[in-house]
């Protein structure tokens, strides 16, 4: 027989009363449950609890700005087997026994094998050879293998660095997002790189090539990798392997720069947030407030040091690779001006502009981090004498003496002076190369 609804509700009410009485007897009078509130107070408390739960849920759903900006970049890297980090609940995780990690190890091993094959082909070459092309290709694949191994090492260290970055962001406070700026720069460089590497295939294939895909592939491999073909012999499997490794090395070269300037953009955003917090509180900070802002600056310094320890080798490789290939592109473009077809000239111009633009983005974003770190000193110097304290002096000394910026393993700090010095060195070495080339051609 069905139990009446009123009886069921009365039964539940009696059960709750008995449960409260038993809990009061066990816990004692000091820990007994809170008394029942009146109707209006109960509604207000219920609304407050609901609002508190909404606030907790919103805090749980919010991600630090560094993760919101860099998670899409890491996922793009993982498609090609670089930077093998899993994204678990919006956080980076390095899992050793994971498909992405295995994929990255296979890619790094293949690129290492091919770079060693290229070195063997370099020493096995005899007779008159195009040594510029041979050395350029060898350096390209060696740097690609080195970059793949460095990204594997970075994947192990990056989760801890990102956790520290998230803590510094919560401590400093970031008022607005820079995710779209990162995505626009990454998308522009990636699309330009895809177009440039596609055009390079048509540039390296002879113009009279006809037939199906396999004929096109054989012509491409024999034209651009003749030393490997002479050493190993051509087959369809070798052709597919060389094409795949070449494109992976090309995208790795671009992705190293993409990672460096993405980190620099988000770090610049954090430095600006710190300066905004410093400027907004300069007129109202008491000694405790100055001690807090100085601790924020110390946390920022610690984060930059951790980033340089993990990202420094990639910054160094980025500049070595870009400067080397800028010199090679300029040399090849200026010394073979009369031997190039219109398509080759268009491709080389596109490739050089792509390389120069990528180098400029990396250089100026990293230099802005160093420049922005000193802008907070102006409001500290404007503090009147009656409000100047020991904590203010310590913060001023800290900002002046400690360097905030990305560096290449401590060999150089990327700032505007470094950009000017690099530009001067590029022009100087290019003039020397052209003079040596002109003197060699005249003697021959």
N, C-alpha and C positions, 0 to 999 in steps of 0.2 A: 504494500500500500504506500502511496506517495506521502512523504512527510510535509506538513504545511510549512510555508515559507516563514511565518512568524515564529514557529517553534524552532526552526533551524537557526534563525538570527539570535533568538534568546539563548540557544545552546552555545553558539559561538561567543556571545557576550559573557556568559558564565565561565566559559573556558578561559577567556582572557583575564577575568577577575581572579580566578584561582591561580593562574600563572604569575600574575603580579604579586599576589600574596605570598606565594612560595618563593619568588625571587627576593622579595623584601625580607622574608625570614632567613634566607641564606646569606644575603649580602649585608644585612644589618640596616639600621636606620640612616647611616651616613651615605650609603651608596644605593639607596632605594630609588626606584624610577622617579622621574620628575612629575610633579602634580599635574593634573589635567587643567588645561587652560580654558578660560572662557571662550565663547563662540567667536567673537571678533578677534581676540588674540590668537586663537587657533588658526583662523583663516590667514592672518598676517604671517604667523610662523610657517604655515604650510606654503604660502607664496614665497617667503624668504628661502625656504629649503629648496623649492623648485628653481628659484633664480640661482641659488648657489650651485645646484647640480648643473644647470646650463652653463655657468661660468667654468666649472671643472671640465665639462665636455669641450667647451671652446678652447680651453688651455691645452687639453689633450690633443685636439686636432691641429693646433698651431705648430708649425715647424720653424726651426731657426732659419734665418735668411740664407746662411751659407748652404744648408742642405737643400732648400727650395731652389737655389740657383744651380748647384753643382750636381744634383741627382740626375737631371736630364743629360748633362754632359757625360757623366759616368755611364749612363745607359747607352749613349751613342758609342762610347769607347768599347763597351762590352760586346757590341755587335761584331766588331772586328777582332775580338780577342785581346784587347788591350785593357789594362787597369781592371783586373778581375775582382770586382767587389759586388757582392749581393746587396740589394736594398731591402732591408727588413724593417717594416713599420716606419718607413721614412728615415732610417739610419743606415749608414754604411757598415757592412760586415764583410770581413775576409774569411771565407770558408775554404779550408784546404781541400777537402774532399767534395768538390762541387764541379758541375759541368763547366761553368764559366772559367774556373781556375784551370781545369784540364785543357780547355780550349786555348787559353792564353799560353799554357806551357807548350802545347803543340805548335802554336804560331811562333813563339820565341825560338823553339828548337829548329823549326824549318828555316827561319831567317838566319840563325847562327850557322846552320849547315851550308846555306847558300853563300853566306859571306866568306866562310872558309874556302869554299870552292872557288870563289872569285879571287881570293888571295893566291891559291895554288895556280890558277890560270894566269895571274899577273906574273909570277915567277917563271912559269913555263913558256911565256911568250918570247919568241926569238925573232930576229930580223927587224926590219923597219916596221914600226907599229905607231898607231895614234896613241901616244902615251898620255895625252891629256884626257882623252875619252876613257882609256883603260883605268887611269888613276881615279878619275871622277866616279866611274861606276863602282870601283872597289870601295872608295870612301862612302858612297851612298849606302851600300849594303852593310858595311861595317857599322855605320852610325845607326842604321835601322835595327840591326841585331842588338846593339848597345841600348838603344831606346826601349826595345821590347823587354829586355832584362831589367832596366831601371824602372819601368812601369810595374813589373811584377814586384819589385822591392817596395815601390811606393804603395801598392795595394795593401801590403802588410802593415804599413805605418799610418796610412791615411785615416782609418777609422778612429784611432786615438787622437789624431790631430783635429778631426772634425768634432769629436766630443768636447775637446778643449775650446774650439772655436765657438761651439754652441753655448758653452758656459760664459765665455767672454761677451757674447752678444746679449745674453740675458742680464749680465752685469752692467753693460754699458747702455743697452737699449737702442734698437734700430727703428727709426720712425717710419721709413718707407722702403719699398722694394726696388731692387735693381735686376729682377729676374728677366724682364723683357730686354733690357740692354745686353745682358749676357747672351740670351737666345738669338737676338738679331745679329750680333757679332759672330757667334758660332755658326749660324745658318749662312751668313754671307761668305765666310771663309770656306765652309764645307762645300757649298755649291760651286764656288770658284775653283776649289781643288778638284772636284769631280769633273768639271769642264776642262780644266788644264790637263789632267791625266788622260782624259779621252782624246783630246787633241794631240797629245804626245804620241799616241799610237799611230795616228794617221801621218804624223810628221816623220816617224821612224820607219814607216813602211814605204818601199819604193813606189813611185807613181804608176808604174806599169804592171802592178800586181793585179791579177784577175783570178776568179775562181770562188770556191766556197770558203767557209770559215777556217777550215784546216789549212788551206793555202795561205790565207791572210795571216793566220797564226804563225806558220812556218816562216813567212817573209819577215814578220815582226821580230821573231826570236833570232833569226839569223842576222838581221840588220843591227839589232841592238845588243845582242849577247853572243857575238860570234866566238868569243874566247871560250865561253862555257860549252858551246856546241862543238868546237874543235877538241875540247878536253873530254867531254862525255859522249859526244855523238847525239844526233837529233832523233827524237821520237815524239809521238803525240803526247805521251804522258809527261815527258820532260818539258814540252812546250807549254802545256797547261800549268805545270808546276812553276815554271819561270814567270809566266804571265801573272799567276796568283800572287807569288811572292813579291813581284815588282809592284803590284798595286797595293798590297798590304804595306810595303815599305814606304810607298808614296803617301798613303793616308796616315801612317805613323808619323812621318815627318811633319805633316800638317797638324796632327792631333797633339803633338807635344807643344806646339805653339798655342793651340786652342786651349789646352789645359792651363798653360802659364798665364795667358791674358784673362781667362775666366777667373782664376784665383785672384789675380791682381785687381780685377773690377770689383769683386765682392769684398776684398780686403780694403780697397779704397773707400767703399761704402761704409765699412765699419769705422775707419779712421775719421771720416766726415761726421759720423754719428757721435764719436767721442768729442770732437771739436765743438759740435753743436751743444752737447751737454756741458762742456766747459764754459762756452760763451754765455749760455743761458743762466748759469749759476755763479758767475764771477762776482756779481754784485750782492749776492745773498749768502754765499758760503760762509759758515763759521769754521773754526779749526777742525771740527769733526767732518764737515763737508769737504774741506780741502784734503783731509786724510783719505776720504773715500774716493775722490777723483784721482788722487795720486795712485791709489791701489788699482783703480781702473786702468791707468796708464801702464802700471807694472804688468797687469794681466795682458794688455795689448802687446807689450814688449815680449813677454813670454810666448805668446802665440806666434809672433813674427819669427822668433828664434826657432820654434818648432817647425814652422813652415820652411824656413831656409835649410834646416837640417834634412828635411824630407824632400823638398822640391828643388834644392840647390843644384844637384847633378843634372836635372832636366833643364834648368835655366842655362847652365853652362853648355850643355849639348845643343840647346836651341840656338844660342849665339854662334857657337863654332860652326854648326851646320849652315846657318843662314849666311854668315859672312863668307864662308868658303864657296858656297854655290852662287852667291852674288858676284864674287870675283870671276868665277868660271863663266857665268852667263854673260857678263860684260865683255870678258875676253873673247869668248866665242862669237858674240854678236858683232864686235868691232873688228876682229881680225879676219872674219870670213864674210864680210859685207857683200863682196861681189860674187860669191859662190852660192848664195842662198836664193831659193825661189820665193815667190810672193807668199805662198802658204807657210813656208818655214819662217819667213820674217814675221808674219802675223802671230804664229805660235810662240816664237821666242819673245816677242814683245809682250804677249799676254802672260807668259810664264814669268818674265822678269818683273812685270807690274804686280803679279800675284805674290811673288816672293818679297818684293819691296814693301807692298802693303801689309803683308803679314808681319814682317820685321818691324814696321812702324807701329802697328797696333800693340805688339808685345812691348816694344821699347817705351812708348808714351804712356801706356797704362801702368807699367811698373814704375816709371819715373814720377807719375802723379802721386803714387803712394808715398814716396819719399818726400815730395814737395808738400803734400797735404799734412804730413806729420809735424811740420814746423809752424803751421799757421795758427795753432792754438797759443803760441808763445806771446802773441800780440796783446791778447786780453789779460794775460798774467802780468805783463809789464805795465799795464794801465792801472793797476791796483794802487790806491793811495797809500801813503806811508802809515797812516793810523790803522789800516787793516792788513798791513803786510806782516806775515808771521813766519815761523820756522817751516811750517808745512808748505806755504806758498814758495818759499825759497827752495825747498827740496824738490817741489814739482818743477820749478823753473830750471833748476840744475839737471833734473832728470830728462826734461824735453830737449835741452841743449846738448847734453852729452851722449844720450842713447840714440842709436840710429834705428829708424823704422824704415824698412825697405827690403825688397827682394834682391838676393845676391846669387852669384854663380859659385857656390862652394867657397865663398870668402875671397875668391880671386878678384871680383869686381862687384860694385854696388850699382844697380841700374838706376841712374839719375840722369839729369839733363847734361851734365858734364861728360858722363860716359857716352851718351848718344853723340855729342859733338866730337869726342875723341874717336869713336868708331867710324863716323862719317869721314873724318880726315884721313884715318888709316885706310879706308876703302879706296878713296880717291888716289892716295899715294901709291898703294900697291898696284892699282890698275894702271897707272901711268908707267910704273916700272915694268909690268908685264908687257904692255904694248911696246915699250922701247926695246926690251929684250927680243920680243917677237919680230919687230921691224929690223933689228940688227942681224938676227939669224937669217931672215929671208933675204937680206941684202948680201950677206956672205955666201949664201947658197946660190 
